Amino acid sequence: MIVYLISVTLLLISFHIYTRYSRFGRLINKIPGPRPLPFIGNLLQFNVSREKAWSRVCDYFDQYYPIYKLWSVTSAAVLLRHPDDLKIILSCKKNIDKCPAGYGTVKYTGNNGILFSDGDYWHPRRKILNPAFNTNLLQIYMHKICKRAAKFALDLRSQGNIIVENISPIFLKFALAAVCEAVMDFDVDSMSAEEEQRFRDTFIELSEITMYRVCRPYILDWMLPFLPIGKRLSRVHKVLDDFRTKITNERRRYHERIGHSVFKSQVDELEDGVVGDDIKGLRKNLAVVDLLLMAEQKGLIDNHGVLEEVLVVATAGFETTGMAISFLLVLLAENKNIQDLARAELLKELGKNHDGITMEHVKKLEYLERCVKESLRLYPTAPHYGRIITEDIQLSKYKLPVGAEVYMSAYDLHRDPHFWPEPNKFDPDRFLPENVQNRHAFAYLPFSAGLRNCIGQKFAIMEMKLIVAHMLYNFYFEPIDSSADFKFALDITMKLDDIRLKFIRRDSN
């Protein structure tokens, strides 16, 4: 027994020395950071609630500005917030793979779509989906969202002159319906209220499980079937799979009724940049799923790949956008002078005689767009981006070796006083052209940057402008919950379950 214990101890010591003092370890250890424990590194510091983990990440940025490292058992994470270093990482055409710690749980559920996949897998998927967000189709998407936004505002108006709402769930529901209808040509209203709520709750649960595992990397994939968290993941997978299959099968049946050749001609025109006339009135209904099904016909993607991308596109644009709308409305409520300026711009653009807010009106609202961008600065709904280093790369001061995990914090970057004077102040004029021109190009990254930037960023900004324009036209906003009291948890996205806001119905005459 003594020999056995000595052997295990020597093995662990050798393993520790190899991990921490190999070339990899020596390069990582040059980077500042909280002192790690032998073997387990900094794991205990993050074996806490997700709320405390969020605070700890932010506090360490202040303490070790602008870069620090965290050790796990066999791996190391490097956290960045300086735009010079972010530019180096995000401009690199080779280090584009996502961190396994951050996205492995999602992949475990069978969803390895464009958001989570690695280089060789990601490139062809991005090529297939790029046409889905070109200018012509964006126009079609936004006209659909404009109609839904108008209906949403009228339904809210019907509740009375003064309405107090928890806006998080209602705008998450709006955003899910909007992205599914606009981008997938799928009517969420065809689902039962229970089905829709179950899907939204399941997606949030997947985020929670993912971050639980990020802070506990010792929970390996092979362990999951034997743990309660694995059973939760199985339930999550079933709900998400049912959702994506429902959308895809419904569209397949539509293709069978209309004919694949009709869709093929439209998709070919779209890829060639040709607008053309509507074919049987279908262009207005052309959706992302059509591009995927046509790619499947060409052998560029299989059925599972179609299901993966349908789920990614449907989900990536609902939680982030729904929460971004909620944060912007709170900021406008707290800053009445800015709210008044945004509303005055809208009313001036509409004029006295109009038939409602249109896409053409909203495109011209420059001040409202600045409000959107400033809100995304304060509350970037994707607060962190992860990469795994596949080729050594030199940052401004330190070299990162192959195998290092890199996490870039948009949230901390956007509140860095070196680049943003009075960083906690809501000031849309930061995005006046002259101010943007004089700022570091990588000081503002709400949609990441480089090859793996968000494919739907124009879609998200226009959707936010559309719904907020309708809300400004129909209501005055007054705050109830203060943004200064927001408490976030470490998560894939920034979200809060409960944000109350008062809507006072406005006479629109």
LINRA-V705381 format. One record per run of one state. SS is the DSSP state (H for helix, E for strand, L for the rest). FROM is the first residue (numbers start at 1). TO is the last residue. Records with the same first field share a line. If there is no record, write none. Layout:
SS->FROM-TO  FROM-TO
This chain:
L->1-1  22-22  30-36  38-40  42-42  47-49  65-66  72-75  81-82  92-99  109-118  134-134  158-161  185-187  191-192  215-220  227-227  259-259  272-282  286-287  298-302  317-318  335-335  351-358  364-365  379-383  389-392  395-398  401-404  414-427  432-432  438-449  453-456  480-482  486-499  506-509
H->2-21  23-29  43-46  50-64  83-91  100-108  119-133  135-157  167-184  188-190  193-214  221-226  228-258  260-271  283-285  288-297  303-316  319-334  336-350  359-363  366-378  410-413  428-431  433-437  450-452  457-474  483-485
E->37-37  41-41  67-71  76-80  162-166  384-388  393-394  399-400  405-409  475-479  500-505
